[in-house]
């Protein structure tokens, strides 16, 4: 399943980059986005947003850490739901 998530996410990242966005997964220092999530910078370079492997997107925010926190929380909630 993890491999499938990453394949879908890679495709979504390519689609976002095609429209001018930039993948910023490596801009978090030692932190990493959760598996199945990507940190993106919009085409005009003013705001970050997150992309989930399910094709869900976060709202835009000027702070990349707000997007990281959204992804972390969403990942934990999804994990809890799948364990029930």
C-alpha positions in Angstrom: 0.0 0.0 0.0 2.8 2.4 0.8 4.4 1.9 -2.6 0.9 2.6 -4.2 0.6 5.8 -2.2 4.0 7.0 -3.3 3.3 6.2 -7.0 0.0 8.1 -6.9 1.6 11.0 -5.0 4.5 11.1 -7.5 2.0 11.4 -10.3 0.1 14.2 -8.5 3.4 16.1 -7.9 4.2 15.9 -11.6 0.7 17.3 -12.4 1.2 20.1 -9.9 4.7 20.9 -11.3 3.2 21.0 -14.8 1.0 23.9 -13.8 3.9 25.7 -12.3 4.0 24.7 -8.7 7.2 23.5 -6.9 7.6 20.5 -4.7 9.2 21.6 -1.4 9.4 18.4 0.5 13.1 18.9 1.2 12.7 22.4 2.7 11.8 21.1 6.2 15.2 20.4 7.5 15.3 17.1 9.3 11.5 16.8 9.3 9.8 15.0 6.6 6.2 15.1 5.3 4.3 12.0 6.3 4.2 9.2 3.7 1.6 10.0 1.1 1.8 13.8 1.5 3.7 16.5 -0.4 4.5 20.1 0.4 4.0 22.3 -2.6 4.7 26.0 -3.4 2.1 27.7 -5.6 3.1 29.0 -9.1 3.6 32.6 -8.0 5.8 31.5 -5.0 3.7 33.2 -2.4 1.9 30.3 -0.6 2.4 26.7 0.3 -0.2 24.0 0.1 -0.3 20.3 0.8 -1.3 17.4 -1.5 -2.4 14.1 -0.2 -2.1 10.8 -2.2 -6.0 10.6 -2.3 -5.9 13.8 -4.4 -7.1 15.9 -1.4 -5.4 19.4 -1.0 -5.0 21.5 2.0 -5.8 25.2 2.1 -3.0 27.6 1.1 -0.8 29.1 3.8 2.2 31.4 3.8 3.9 29.2 6.5 5.1 25.8 5.3 5.0 24.5 8.9 1.2 25.1 9.0 1.0 22.7 6.0 3.3 20.2 7.7 1.1 20.3 10.8 -2.0 19.7 8.7 -0.4 16.7 7.0 0.9 15.3 10.3 -2.5 15.6 12.0 -4.4 14.3 8.9 -2.0 11.3 8.7 -2.5 10.5 12.4 -6.3 10.7 12.1 -6.3 8.5 9.0 -4.1 5.9 10.8 -6.5 5.9 13.8 -9.5 5.4 11.5 -7.8 2.5 9.7 -7.0 0.8 13.0 -10.6 0.8 14.2 
